[in-house]
Amino acid sequence: MPVHTQFASPDLVAPIVYEGFDRAADPAWRTSGAATVEDYARWCGHLCGLTCFRMALGPSAPTLFELRDGALKYGVYTEVDGVIKGMIYAPFAEYARDGFGLDAEVHRHLPVEEIGALLDEGRQVIASVHFEIRRPHRPSPGRGGHLVLLTRRTAGGLLHFHNPSGIDARTRAATMSAVEFEPFFAGRGVSLR
């Protein structure tokens, strides 16, 4: 399974999220499929969920902004006073079903213990977590607001996930126990098969 970041240049994730690096200065922005650098800069910080979806779709997935354009037609994202809101789960699940033939199920109340069972069934789970899951050695400052793709459970029970805003290879394809994952997890998501 490919590992993608929501920012076109993986080596710029840390500077973008922690140092205020200008997204419009990302030299690889065209690889996102965005029509303009302005469109890329405005949206890339909001596309963690669709980056997860792109990873779940595999190597032949459309570009990130092709997915964004399709998602907009389903109301997956909304704007309120110029502020982008989303990813909204129900329209996203409909988009995944209609556009890609996937079995997509919204989980509004998902205990962390049930994630392993979903993974064992062959499902992948887009889960709502706090973005600071990329620095798991620190206490979680909250739950939710960011999305990661859980791909499998190891024989030892560890959860393997891909983080679209991971700051290095280790945090982009990460493994944590359910106990470590839980403080970051908002208890909701969408499973796909």
Residue pairs with C-beta under 8 A, 6 or more apart in sequence:
1 55
1 56
1 58
1 151
1 162
2 54
2 55
2 58
2 59
2 61
3 55
3 162
3 172
3 173
4 51
4 54
4 55
4 64
4 162
4 164
5 13
5 51
5 164
5 165
5 166
5 172
6 44
6 45
6 47
6 48
6 50
6 51
6 64
6 164
6 165
7 13
7 16
7 23
7 26
7 44
7 45
7 165
8 26
8 28
8 29
8 30
8 31
8 32
8 40
8 44
9 26
9 27
9 28
10 172
12 21
12 26
13 165
13 166
13 167
14 167
14 168
15 21
16 23
16 26
16 45
17 131
17 165
17 167
18 167
22 41
23 29
23 40
23 41
23 44
23 45
24 37
24 38
24 40
24 41
26 40
26 41
26 44
29 37
29 40
29 41
29 44
31 63
32 40
32 44
32 63
32 64
32 65
33 62
33 63
33 64
33 65
33 66
34 40
34 43
34 44
34 64
34 65
35 65
39 65
40 65
42 84
43 65
43 68
43 84
44 64
46 77
46 84
46 86
47 64
47 68
47 164
48 87
48 146
48 147
48 148
48 164
48 165
49 86
49 87
49 92
49 126
49 147
50 64
50 67
50 68
50 71
50 76
50 87
51 64
51 164
52 126
52 147
52 148
52 149
52 162
52 164
53 61
53 67
53 92
53 96
53 126
53 149
53 192
54 61
54 62
54 64
54 67
55 61
55 149
55 162
55 164
56 124
56 126
56 149
56 192
57 100
61 67
62 70
68 77
70 95
70 99
71 77
71 86
71 87
71 91
71 92
71 95
73 95
74 91
74 92
74 94
74 95
74 98
75 88
75 91
76 86
76 87
76 88
76 91
76 92
76 95
77 84
77 85
77 86
77 87
77 88
78 84
78 85
78 86
78 88
79 85
87 147
89 106
89 108
89 188
89 189
89 190
90 106
92 104
92 190
93 104
93 105
93 106
93 190
94 104
96 102
96 104
96 190
96 192
97 103
97 104
102 192
102 193
103 192
103 193
104 190
104 191
104 192
105 123
105 190
105 191
105 192
106 190
107 114
107 125
107 188
107 189
107 190
107 191
108 188
109 187
109 188
110 125
110 127
110 187
110 188
110 189
111 187
112 178
112 181
112 182
112 185
112 187
113 178
115 125
115 127
115 150
115 153
115 159
115 178
115 181
115 189
116 153
116 157
116 159
116 178
118 125
118 191
119 125
119 150
119 151
119 152
119 153
119 159
120 153
121 193
122 193
123 191
123 192
123 193
124 149
124 150
124 151
124 191
124 192
124 193
125 149
125 150
125 189
125 190
125 191
125 192
126 147
126 148
126 149
126 150
126 189
126 190
126 191
126 192
127 147
127 148
127 149
127 150
127 161
127 185
127 186
127 188
127 189
128 143
128 144
128 145
128 146
128 147
128 185
128 186
128 187
128 188
128 189
129 143
129 144
129 145
129 146
129 147
129 148
129 181
129 184
129 185
129 186
130 140
130 141
130 142
130 143
130 144
130 145
130 146
130 184
130 186
131 145
131 146
131 165
132 138
132 140
132 141
132 142
132 184
133 140
133 146
133 148
133 163
133 174
133 181
133 184
134 163
134 165
134 166
134 167
134 171
135 167
135 171
136 171
136 174
136 176
136 180
136 184
139 183
140 183
140 184
143 183
143 184
143 185
143 186
143 187
144 185
144 186
144 188
145 186
146 165
147 164
147 189
148 161
148 162
148 163
148 164
149 161
149 162
149 164
150 159
150 160
150 161
151 160
151 161
151 162
152 160
153 159
153 160
154 160
154 175
157 177
157 178
158 175
158 176
158 177
159 175
159 176
159 177
159 178
159 181
160 173
160 174
160 175
161 173
161 174
161 175
161 176
161 181
162 172
162 173
162 174
163 171
163 172
163 173
163 174
166 172
166 173
166 174
